[in-house]
Amino acid sequence: MACALLLQSTADAQNRHFRQREAFTTDTVMAHDPVMAYENGKYYLLATGMGISWATSEDRKTWTVQPTPFIKDIPAWTHDSVPGFRNHVWAPDIIRKDGLWWLAYSCSTFGKNTSAIGLMAAEKLTGPWRDCGPIVCSKDWHRNKETGKMEGNNWNAIDPNFIVDEAGTPWMTWGSFWDGIQLARLDNTMHLASAPQTIARRVALRDTSKAEPNPTSKYAGRNAIEAPFIFRHGDYYYLLVSWDYCCRGAKSNYRVAVGRSKSVAGPYLDRKGKDMAQGGGTIILEGDKKEYEAAGHCSAYNFKGQDIFVCHGYSTKMNGAALLVQRNISWTADGWPELK
């Protein structure tokens, strides 16, 4: 569940930074829910923040943190669809397809699943960005005043990730808690072309009452899985997810698990052959309690021939501040990722 800010630990701190209107350079970037893109010799880092926080770099080592939001004008429909949303955008994702950059972003309030994933498009990363409306929305369970029936979704429309399959068809995975990670096929406008299906859970929905109580929100339930990212390597699609809890500073216990499938639609199996939709997953990263208390909400890329893993880690030395983490990915003989 995205909740922190790039280079600041609170919304007030980031707003003070925006008022300064000055970019600055650093080799220690604070970021929550980081994703990257590359264009014209420059890397772009996008993260949770007011209007999406961002930074740029030519080498992924020294970053220039930008003082203004990546998206300056958040569409008005987001506020109508998600009561309480105030431009603090969570967990973006970005992909290049058909000559355009497509940007997905999360609109929500902490611990609730009345949420929306919005879409924007641009020819260049520097914009201008145009609003393409919502990709998908979710609602908490409520009684319809006209029919008297209960309505809602057992999933949460946040934490989007785009993936294009070997046939060139776009898909999107998303989700946080409730009934876990969702996947749907998209059309050429990057909107839903199929019904969502659940591809990963910690526990089955019927068994969530047996899981550990949620320490972050009484609304979010106990199915502690979120932040999916699908990365293709060789003959497989690899589904990366975050288990347990973010957004608690040094008390966070986030960690990353993986499964794989030869079809983007799954099923995704872990190294022991267990389906991630039935609670499977192989841990590939967790806090070492020396450098990071916990780490998660990851993304993965191939930059200049090297597979790269990106996430945020809660720094032990910096009292749980969320820092940008980058690791090279190597592959075992039987095709599983290892982080270096």
RAWO-V618032 format. One record per backbone hydrogen bond with DSSP energy under -0.5 kcal/mol. NH is the residue of the N-H (numbers start at 1). CO is the residue of the C=O. If there is no record, write none. Layout:
BEGIN
nh co
NH CO
NH CO
END
This chain:
BEGIN
nh co
5 8
6 48
7 30
8 5
14 10
15 11
16 12
17 13
18 14
19 15
20 16
20 17
21 17
21 18
22 17
24 65
26 63
30 28
31 29
31 322
35 46
37 44
39 42
42 39
43 57
44 37
45 55
46 35
46 44
47 53
48 32
49 89
51 49
51 87
52 49
53 47
55 45
56 64
57 43
63 26
63 61
64 56
65 24
65 63
66 54
70 52
71 51
72 70
74 72
78 75
79 76
80 76
81 77
82 78
83 81
85 82
89 49
89 87
90 106
93 104
95 102
97 95
97 100
100 97
101 122
102 95
103 120
104 93
104 102
105 118
106 90
107 116
112 109
115 113
115 138
116 107
117 136
118 105
118 116
119 133
120 103
121 130
122 101
127 124
130 121
132 119
135 117
136 117
138 115
142 151
144 142
144 149
148 144
151 142
153 139
158 156
160 91
161 173
163 171
165 169
168 165
171 163
172 184
173 161
174 182
175 158
177 225
178 220
179 154
180 177
181 200
182 174
183 197
184 172
186 170
187 191
190 187
192 135
193 185
194 185
197 183
199 181
200 181
201 276
207 204
208 205
210 207
211 208
215 213
224 222
225 223
226 242
227 175
229 240
231 229
231 238
233 236
236 233
237 261
238 231
239 237
239 259
240 229
240 238
241 257
242 226
243 255
244 224
250 319
251 248
252 249
253 245
254 245
255 243
256 285
257 241
258 282
259 239
260 269
261 237
266 263
269 260
269 267
270 274
273 270
276 268
278 275
279 276
280 275
282 258
283 281
284 256
285 256
287 254
288 292
289 292
293 314
294 314
295 254
296 312
299 310
301 308
303 301
303 306
304 302
306 303
308 301
309 327
310 299
311 325
312 296
313 323
314 294
315 313
315 321
316 291
319 316
320 315
321 318
323 313
323 321
324 29
325 311
327 309
329 307
330 328
330 338
332 336
335 332
338 330
340 328
END
